[in-house]
Amino acid sequence: MKPDTNHVYCTFYDAPEHLFPGHPESPRRLQSLQPWLQNPPYPEMVWLNFLPALAGDVLNVHCDQMLQNLQSSCRMGTHEIDPAPTYVTDASYHSAMMAAGATLAVSRRIISEERGRGFAIVRPPGHHAESDRSMGFCLINNVAIAAADAIARGLSKVAIVDFDAHHGNGTESIFLHTEQVGFLSLHEEYHYPGSGHMNSAPHARGRIINIPMPSYANSEAYLSIFQNIVTPWLRQFGAEMLLVSAGFDTHFSDPLTTATLDTHGFHEMTRILVDLAETFCHGRILFVLEGGYEPQALKDNIQACLAAMCARPTFPDNFGPSDGRQQNLSELIKKIRDLHQITED
């Protein structure tokens, strides 16, 4: 099905005061995207205004004590709060609420219009944050807040696909017993935070799916997972909206991982996800930025995803194709499909 290309709703929040010297998760990640606010790369992009998330929005997925602890930590000024290392400054609580609010602005617009696609280009990221603690560079869980809000607004089921190089442990744990939310994560095996094993969440087979990818897996490897697992899973799960934890630290230039995706691979994965959302999720899809720590690659990869959302075949690519390994994933695919009873039809 050819996707409708009327609008791609976007928000941008680079959290300029959430900054720790020498840390890879910094405003520098998004600095080169600033000109897009006046001159977006595609005319289909529509920038939305936003406000900080309300405490009530965040308390849909996080406990009150966790929010109080985060506020108290920020009042102490700049310091590390987690061995990842995760840091806060005196502005970080506001930054986290702004990132969540920017994410909600896009998801709520899509829900109110009953279809649509969007990208919340925000930091700090969120998918490691659990209900009761911040961790892994993440303070509060933006994608989980949006998913819970979508259910609260009347959607019966929401699916989350997470292709960050690191397992979205926070998102999984938040929705561990929430039947309305499906979660599928592709992540590098044995990397931080050490969760996301294939056999985890045995009570939620077919709803929570973890796919630990081998080191140095390239775009073709990921695309084979999309074809053989992600596509039939979305068909079977029956979600009314698709959320994507879009982590670009799987690009071969990233300093924190060994995955070897290239920019063309992100464009192709997005094209597939947009088509799947059109077919199975009422045309509703929202990307939320997670990782990605090489600034030029991050810009290229975000633009490649936006190009796919706007049905454009071309986009900048300053790094070119990956020479990563094309592993044979047939055994992994069979194990996942058997474990979760994923069928072709």
DRENDO-1510 file (C-alpha; in Angstrom, 1 decimal, always signed):
<recs>
REC; n; res; u; v; w
REC; 1; MET; +0.0; +0.0; +0.0 .
REC; 2; LYS; +1.4; +3.4; -1.0 .
REC; 3; PRO; +1.5; +5.6; +2.2 .
REC; 4; ASP; -0.4; +8.9; +2.4 .
REC; 5; THR; +2.3; +11.7; +2.5 .
REC; 6; ASN; +0.2; +14.7; +3.7 .
REC; 7; HIS; +2.1; +15.5; +6.9 .
REC; 8; VAL; +4.9; +14.2; +9.1 .
REC; 9; TYR; +4.4; +15.7; +12.5 .
REC; 10; CYS; +7.6; +16.5; +14.3 .
REC; 11; THR; +9.0; +18.0; +17.5 .
REC; 12; PHE; +12.5; +19.0; +18.3 .
REC; 13; TYR; +14.0; +19.4; +21.8 .
REC; 14; ASP; +17.8; +19.3; +22.2 .
REC; 15; ALA; +17.8; +19.9; +26.0 .
REC; 16; PRO; +20.7; +22.4; +25.9 .
REC; 17; GLU; +21.2; +22.6; +29.6 .
REC; 18; HIS; +21.2; +18.8; +30.1 .
REC; 19; LEU; +25.0; +18.6; +29.6 .
REC; 20; PHE; +27.9; +16.8; +31.3 .
REC; 21; PRO; +31.5; +17.4; +30.2 .
REC; 22; GLY; +32.8; +14.7; +27.9 .
REC; 23; HIS; +29.6; +12.6; +28.0 .
REC; 24; PRO; +28.4; +11.2; +24.6 .
REC; 25; GLU; +24.8; +11.9; +25.4 .
REC; 26; SER; +25.0; +15.7; +24.9 .
REC; 27; PRO; +23.3; +18.5; +23.0 .
REC; 28; ARG; +26.0; +18.2; +20.4 .
REC; 29; ARG; +24.1; +15.1; +19.1 .
REC; 30; LEU; +21.4; +17.3; +17.7 .
REC; 31; GLN; +23.2; +20.6; +17.1 .
REC; 32; SER; +23.4; +20.3; +13.3 .
REC; 33; LEU; +19.6; +19.7; +13.1 .
REC; 34; GLN; +18.8; +23.2; +14.5 .
REC; 35; PRO; +18.5; +24.8; +11.0 .
REC; 36; TRP; +15.7; +22.3; +10.2 .
REC; 37; LEU; +13.4; +24.3; +12.4 .
REC; 38; GLN; +13.4; +27.2; +9.9 .
REC; 39; ASN; +14.1; +25.1; +6.8 .
REC; 40; PRO; +13.0; +21.5; +7.1 .
REC; 41; PRO; +14.5; +19.0; +4.6 .
REC; 42; TYR; +11.0; +18.0; +3.4 .
REC; 43; PRO; +7.9; +20.2; +3.0 .
REC; 44; GLU; +5.7; +17.4; +4.5 .
REC; 45; MET; +7.3; +18.0; +7.9 .
REC; 46; VAL; +5.1; +20.0; +10.3 .
REC; 47; TRP; +6.7; +21.3; +13.5 .
REC; 48; LEU; +4.4; +21.1; +16.5 .
REC; 49; ASN; +4.5; +23.3; +19.6 .
REC; 50; PHE; +4.7; +21.5; +22.9 .
REC; 51; LEU; +4.8; +22.0; +26.7 .
REC; 52; PRO; +6.4; +19.9; +29.4 .
REC; 53; ALA; +4.6; +16.7; +30.3 .
REC; 54; LEU; +2.5; +16.9; +33.4 .
REC; 55; ALA; +3.4; +14.8; +36.4 .
REC; 56; GLY; +0.1; +12.9; +35.9 .
REC; 57; ASP; +1.3; +11.9; +32.4 .
REC; 58; VAL; +4.6; +10.6; +33.7 .
REC; 59; LEU; +2.9; +8.8; +36.7 .
REC; 60; ASN; +1.1; +6.6; +34.2 .
REC; 61; VAL; +4.4; +4.6; +33.9 .
REC; 62; HIS; +6.7; +5.9; +36.7 .
REC; 63; CYS; +6.1; +5.8; +40.5 .
REC; 64; ASP; +5.8; +9.0; +42.5 .
REC; 65; GLN; +8.9; +8.2; +44.6 .
REC; 66; MET; +11.0; +7.9; +41.4 .
REC; 67; LEU; +10.0; +11.4; +40.3 .
REC; 68; GLN; +10.6; +12.8; +43.7 .
REC; 69; ASN; +14.1; +11.3; +43.7 .
REC; 70; LEU; +14.9; +12.7; +40.3 .
REC; 71; GLN; +13.8; +16.1; +41.3 .
REC; 72; SER; +15.9; +15.9; +44.5 .
REC; 73; SER; +19.0; +14.7; +42.5 .
REC; 74; CYS; +18.7; +17.6; +40.1 .
REC; 75; ARG; +18.5; +20.1; +42.9 .
REC; 76; MET; +22.0; +18.9; +43.9 .
REC; 77; GLY; +23.5; +20.1; +40.6 .
REC; 78; THR; +25.6; +18.3; +38.1 .
REC; 79; HIS; +26.6; +14.8; +39.1 .
REC; 80; GLU; +26.3; +11.1; +38.0 .
REC; 81; ILE; +23.4; +9.1; +39.4 .
REC; 82; ASP; +24.0; +5.7; +37.8 .
REC; 83; PRO; +27.1; +3.8; +36.7 .
REC; 84; ALA; +26.2; +3.8; +33.0 .
REC; 85; PRO; +27.1; +6.7; +33.6 .
REC; 86; THR; +23.8; +8.6; +33.8 .
REC; 87; TYR; +24.0; +12.2; +34.9 .
REC; 88; VAL; +21.7; +15.1; +35.9 .
REC; 89; THR; +22.1; +18.8; +36.2 .
REC; 90; ASP; +19.9; +21.4; +37.9 .
REC; 91; ALA; +18.0; +21.6; +34.6 .
REC; 92; SER; +17.6; +17.9; +33.9 .
REC; 93; TYR; +14.2; +17.4; +35.5 .
REC; 94; HIS; +12.8; +20.1; +33.3 .
REC; 95; SER; +14.6; +18.7; +30.3 .
REC; 96; ALA; +13.2; +15.3; +30.8 .
REC; 97; MET; +9.6; +16.6; +31.2 .
REC; 98; MET; +10.1; +18.7; +28.0 .
REC; 99; ALA; +11.3; +15.6; +26.1 .
REC; 100; ALA; +8.2; +13.7; +27.3 .
REC; 101; GLY; +5.9; +16.6; +26.5 .
REC; 102; ALA; +7.4; +16.9; +23.0 .
REC; 103; THR; +6.7; +13.1; +22.4 .
REC; 104; LEU; +3.2; +13.4; +23.7 .
REC; 105; ALA; +2.5; +16.4; +21.4 .
REC; 106; VAL; +3.1; +14.2; +18.4 .
REC; 107; SER; +1.4; +11.1; +19.6 .
REC; 108; ARG; -1.7; +13.0; +20.7 .
REC; 109; ARG; -1.9; +14.8; +17.3 .
REC; 110; ILE; -1.8; +11.5; +15.5 .
REC; 111; ILE; -4.5; +10.1; +17.8 .
REC; 112; SER; -6.7; +13.1; +17.5 .
REC; 113; GLU; -6.5; +12.9; +13.7 .
REC; 114; GLU; -7.1; +9.2; +13.8 .
REC; 115; ARG; -4.1; +8.5; +11.6 .
REC; 116; GLY; -0.7; +10.0; +10.8 .
REC; 117; ARG; +3.0; +9.7; +11.3 .
REC; 118; GLY; +5.5; +11.6; +13.3 .
REC; 119; PHE; +9.0; +11.9; +14.8 .
REC; 120; ALA; +9.8; +13.2; +18.2 .
REC; 121; ILE; +13.5; +14.3; +17.9 .
REC; 122; VAL; +14.2; +14.7; +21.6 .
REC; 123; ARG; +16.8; +14.1; +24.3 .
REC; 124; PRO; +17.4; +12.9; +26.9 .
REC; 125; PRO; +16.5; +9.4; +25.7 .
REC; 126; GLY; +14.1; +7.2; +27.6 .
REC; 127; HIS; +13.9; +3.5; +26.9 .
REC; 128; HIS; +16.2; +2.3; +29.8 .
REC; 129; ALA; +14.2; +4.2; +32.4 .
REC; 130; GLU; +12.2; +1.8; +34.5 .
REC; 131; SER; +9.1; +2.5; +36.6 .
REC; 132; ASP; +11.2; +3.2; +39.7 .
REC; 133; ARG; +14.6; +4.4; +38.5 .
REC; 134; SER; +16.5; +6.4; +35.9 .
REC; 135; MET; +19.4; +4.5; +34.2 .
REC; 136; GLY; +21.4; +4.1; +31.0 .
REC; 137; PHE; +21.5; +7.9; +30.0 .
REC; 138; CYS; +17.7; +7.9; +30.4 .
REC; 139; LEU; +15.7; +9.8; +33.0 .
REC; 140; ILE; +12.1; +9.1; +32.2 .
REC; 141; ASN; +10.7; +6.8; +29.5 .
REC; 142; ASN; +9.3; +8.9; +26.7 .
REC; 143; VAL; +8.0; +6.1; +24.5 .
REC; 144; ALA; +6.4; +4.3; +27.4 .
REC; 145; ILE; +4.7; +7.5; +28.5 .
REC; 146; ALA; +3.3; +7.9; +25.0 .
REC; 147; ALA; +2.1; +4.3; +24.8 .
REC; 148; ALA; +0.3; +4.5; +28.2 .
REC; 149; ASP; -1.3; +7.8; +27.1 .
REC; 150; ALA; -2.5; +6.2; +23.9 .
REC; 151; ILE; -4.2; +3.4; +25.8 .
REC; 152; ALA; -5.7; +5.9; +28.2 .
REC; 153; ARG; -7.1; +7.8; +25.2 .
REC; 154; GLY; -9.0; +4.8; +24.0 .
REC; 155; LEU; -6.7; +2.8; +21.8 .
REC; 156; SER; -7.1; -0.9; +22.5 .
REC; 157; LYS; -3.6; -2.0; +21.6 .
REC; 158; VAL; -0.3; -0.3; +21.0 .
REC; 159; ALA; +2.9; -2.0; +19.6 .
REC; 160; ILE; +6.4; -0.8; +20.3 .
REC; 161; VAL; +9.4; -1.8; +18.1 .
REC; 162; ASP; +12.8; -0.9; +19.5 .
REC; 163; PHE; +15.8; -1.0; +17.2 .
REC; 164; ASP; +18.3; +0.7; +19.5 .
REC; 165; ALA; +21.6; -1.2; +19.9 .
REC; 166; HIS; +20.8; -1.6; +23.6 .
REC; 167; HIS; +17.8; -3.5; +25.0 .
REC; 168; GLY; +14.9; -1.3; +26.1 .
REC; 169; ASN; +14.8; -2.9; +29.5 .
REC; 170; GLY; +12.8; +0.0; +31.0 .
REC; 171; THR; +10.0; -0.2; +28.4 .
REC; 172; GLU; +9.8; -4.0; +28.7 .
REC; 173; SER; +9.6; -3.9; +32.5 .
REC; 174; ILE; +7.0; -1.1; +32.5 .
REC; 175; PHE; +4.7; -3.1; +30.3 .
REC; 176; LEU; +5.6; -6.6; +31.6 .
REC; 177; HIS; +2.0; -7.3; +32.6 .
REC; 178; THR; +0.1; -4.9; +30.3 .
REC; 179; GLU; -1.8; -6.9; +27.8 .
REC; 180; GLN; -2.6; -3.9; +25.6 .
REC; 181; VAL; +1.1; -3.2; +24.8 .
REC; 182; GLY; +3.3; -5.3; +22.7 .
REC; 183; PHE; +7.1; -4.9; +22.7 .
REC; 184; LEU; +9.6; -6.1; +20.3 .
REC; 185; SER; +13.3; -5.3; +20.7 .
REC; 186; LEU; +16.2; -5.9; +18.3 .
REC; 187; HIS; +19.5; -5.3; +20.2 .
REC; 188; GLU; +23.1; -6.4; +20.4 .
REC; 189; GLU; +23.5; -9.5; +22.4 .
REC; 190; TYR; +25.6; -9.2; +25.6 .
REC; 191; HIS; +25.6; -5.4; +25.5 .
REC; 192; TYR; +24.4; -3.0; +28.2 .
REC; 193; PRO; +22.2; -3.4; +30.2 .
REC; 194; GLY; +22.6; -7.2; +29.9 .
REC; 195; SER; +18.8; -7.9; +29.6 .
REC; 196; GLY; +16.7; -8.8; +26.7 .
REC; 197; HIS; +17.4; -12.5; +26.5 .
REC; 198; MET; +15.4; -14.6; +24.0 .
REC; 199; ASN; +13.7; -16.6; +26.7 .
REC; 200; SER; +12.8; -13.6; +29.0 .
REC; 201; ALA; +9.1; -12.8; +29.8 .
REC; 202; PRO; +7.8; -16.4; +29.4 .
REC; 203; HIS; +4.4; -15.4; +30.5 .
REC; 204; ALA; +4.1; -12.9; +27.6 .
REC; 205; ARG; +5.0; -15.1; +24.6 .
REC; 206; GLY; +3.8; -13.4; +21.4 .
REC; 207; ARG; +3.5; -10.0; +23.1 .
REC; 208; ILE; +7.1; -9.4; +24.4 .
REC; 209; ILE; +9.7; -10.5; +21.9 .
REC; 210; ASN; +13.5; -10.0; +22.4 .
REC; 211; ILE; +15.8; -10.6; +19.5 .
REC; 212; PRO; +19.5; -10.5; +20.6 .
REC; 213; MET; +21.4; -9.8; +17.4 .
REC; 214; PRO; +25.0; -11.0; +16.9 .
REC; 215; SER; +27.9; -8.5; +16.9 .
REC; 216; TYR; +28.7; -6.8; +13.6 .
REC; 217; ALA; +25.2; -7.5; +12.2 .
REC; 218; ASN; +24.6; -5.3; +9.2 .
REC; 219; SER; +21.5; -3.8; +7.5 .
REC; 220; GLU; +20.7; -7.0; +5.6 .
REC; 221; ALA; +20.6; -9.0; +8.9 .
REC; 222; TYR; +18.2; -6.5; +10.4 .
REC; 223; LEU; +16.0; -6.4; +7.4 .
REC; 224; SER; +15.8; -10.2; +7.4 .
REC; 225; ILE; +14.4; -9.9; +11.0 .
REC; 226; PHE; +11.9; -7.3; +9.8 .
REC; 227; GLN; +10.7; -9.5; +7.0 .
REC; 228; ASN; +10.5; -12.8; +8.9 .
REC; 229; ILE; +9.5; -11.6; +12.4 .
REC; 230; VAL; +8.5; -8.0; +12.7 .
REC; 231; THR; +6.0; -8.1; +9.8 .
REC; 232; PRO; +4.1; -11.2; +10.8 .
REC; 233; TRP; +4.2; -10.2; +14.5 .
REC; 234; LEU; +2.5; -6.9; +13.7 .
REC; 235; ARG; +0.0; -8.7; +11.6 .
REC; 236; GLN; -0.9; -11.0; +14.5 .
REC; 237; PHE; -0.8; -8.6; +17.4 .
REC; 238; GLY; -3.5; -6.2; +16.1 .
REC; 239; ALA; -2.1; -2.9; +17.3 .
REC; 240; GLU; -4.0; +0.3; +16.6 .
REC; 241; MET; -0.8; +2.4; +16.7 .
REC; 242; LEU; +2.9; +1.6; +16.2 .
REC; 243; LEU; +5.6; +3.4; +18.3 .
REC; 244; VAL; +9.3; +3.1; +17.4 .
REC; 245; SER; +12.2; +3.5; +19.8 .
REC; 246; ALA; +14.5; +4.8; +17.2 .
REC; 247; GLY; +18.1; +4.3; +18.3 .
REC; 248; PHE; +20.7; +5.0; +15.7 .
REC; 249; ASP; +23.7; +3.6; +17.7 .
REC; 250; THR; +23.4; +0.6; +15.4 .
REC; 251; HIS; +25.1; +2.6; +12.7 .
REC; 252; PHE; +28.6; +1.3; +11.9 .
REC; 253; SER; +30.2; +4.7; +12.8 .
REC; 254; ASP; +28.8; +4.7; +16.3 .
REC; 255; PRO; +31.5; +4.8; +19.1 .
REC; 256; LEU; +29.5; +2.8; +21.6 .
REC; 257; THR; +28.5; -0.4; +19.7 .
REC; 258; THR; +29.6; -3.0; +17.2 .
REC; 259; ALA; +26.5; -3.1; +15.0 .
REC; 260; THR; +27.1; -2.2; +11.3 .
REC; 261; LEU; +23.9; -0.8; +9.9 .
REC; 262; ASP; +24.2; +1.9; +7.3 .
REC; 263; THR; +22.0; +4.9; +6.5 .
REC; 264; HIS; +20.3; +3.1; +3.6 .
REC; 265; GLY; +19.3; +0.4; +6.1 .
REC; 266; PHE; +17.5; +2.9; +8.3 .
REC; 267; HIS; +15.6; +4.3; +5.3 .
REC; 268; GLU; +14.6; +0.8; +4.3 .
REC; 269; MET; +13.5; -0.2; +7.9 .
REC; 270; THR; +11.5; +2.9; +8.2 .
REC; 271; ARG; +9.8; +2.3; +4.8 .
REC; 272; ILE; +8.8; -1.1; +6.0 .
REC; 273; LEU; +7.5; +0.2; +9.3 .
REC; 274; VAL; +5.5; +2.9; +7.6 .
REC; 275; ASP; +3.9; +0.4; +5.3 .
REC; 276; LEU; +3.2; -1.9; +8.2 .
REC; 277; ALA; +1.5; +0.9; +10.1 .
REC; 278; GLU; -0.6; +1.7; +7.1 .
REC; 279; THR; -1.7; -1.9; +6.7 .
REC; 280; PHE; -2.1; -3.0; +10.3 .
REC; 281; CYS; -2.1; +0.0; +12.6 .
REC; 282; HIS; -4.6; +2.4; +11.0 .
REC; 283; GLY; -1.8; +4.5; +9.6 .
REC; 284; ARG; -0.6; +5.6; +13.0 .
REC; 285; ILE; +3.2; +5.6; +13.6 .
REC; 286; LEU; +5.5; +7.6; +15.9 .
REC; 287; PHE; +9.3; +7.5; +16.0 .
REC; 288; VAL; +10.9; +8.6; +19.2 .
REC; 289; LEU; +14.7; +9.2; +19.3 .
REC; 290; GLU; +16.8; +7.1; +21.6 .
REC; 291; GLY; +20.5; +6.5; +21.1 .
REC; 292; GLY; +23.0; +7.5; +18.4 .
REC; 293; TYR; +26.3; +9.2; +19.3 .
REC; 294; GLU; +28.1; +10.1; +16.1 .
REC; 295; PRO; +26.5; +13.5; +15.3 .
REC; 296; GLN; +26.8; +13.5; +11.5 .
REC; 297; ALA; +25.6; +9.9; +11.2 .
REC; 298; LEU; +22.7; +10.7; +13.6 .
REC; 299; LYS; +21.7; +13.6; +11.3 .
REC; 300; ASP; +21.9; +11.5; +8.2 .
REC; 301; ASN; +20.0; +8.6; +9.7 .
REC; 302; ILE; +17.2; +10.7; +11.1 .
REC; 303; GLN; +16.8; +12.4; +7.7 .
REC; 304; ALA; +16.8; +9.0; +6.0 .
REC; 305; CYS; +13.9; +8.0; +8.3 .
REC; 306; LEU; +12.1; +11.2; +7.5 .
REC; 307; ALA; +12.7; +10.7; +3.8 .
REC; 308; ALA; +11.0; +7.3; +4.1 .
REC; 309; MET; +8.1; +8.8; +6.0 .
REC; 310; CYS; +7.7; +11.4; +3.2 .
REC; 311; ALA; +8.0; +8.7; +0.5 .
REC; 312; ARG; +11.3; +10.2; -0.8 .
REC; 313; PRO; +14.0; +7.8; -2.2 .
REC; 314; THR; +17.0; +10.0; -1.7 .
REC; 315; PHE; +18.7; +11.4; +1.4 .
REC; 316; PRO; +22.2; +12.5; +2.5 .
REC; 317; ASP; +24.7; +9.8; +3.4 .
REC; 318; ASN; +28.1; +11.0; +4.5 .
REC; 319; PHE; +29.3; +7.5; +5.4 .
REC; 320; GLY; +28.3; +5.3; +2.6 .
REC; 321; PRO; +27.5; +1.5; +2.7 .
REC; 322; SER; +28.6; -0.7; +5.6 .
REC; 323; ASP; +31.0; -3.5; +5.1 .
REC; 324; GLY; +29.6; -5.4; +8.1 .
REC; 325; ARG; +29.0; -9.1; +8.2 .
REC; 326; GLN; +26.0; -10.7; +6.7 .
REC; 327; GLN; +25.3; -13.5; +9.2 .
REC; 328; ASN; +23.0; -16.4; +8.5 .
REC; 329; LEU; +20.2; -15.7; +10.9 .
REC; 330; SER; +18.0; -18.6; +9.8 .
REC; 331; GLU; +18.4; -20.5; +13.1 .
REC; 332; LEU; +17.7; -17.4; +15.2 .
REC; 333; ILE; +14.6; -16.6; +13.2 .
REC; 334; LYS; +13.3; -20.1; +13.5 .
REC; 335; LYS; +13.9; -20.1; +17.3 .
REC; 336; ILE; +12.0; -16.8; +17.7 .
REC; 337; ARG; +9.2; -17.8; +15.4 .
REC; 338; ASP; +8.7; -21.1; +17.2 .
REC; 339; LEU; +9.0; -19.6; +20.7 .
REC; 340; HIS; +6.3; -17.0; +20.0 .
REC; 341; GLN; +4.2; -19.0; +17.5 .
REC; 342; ILE; +4.7; -16.4; +14.8 .
REC; 343; THR; +3.3; -17.7; +11.5 .
REC; 344; GLU; +3.3; -16.5; +7.9 .
REC; 345; ASP; -0.5; -16.1; +7.6 .
</recs>
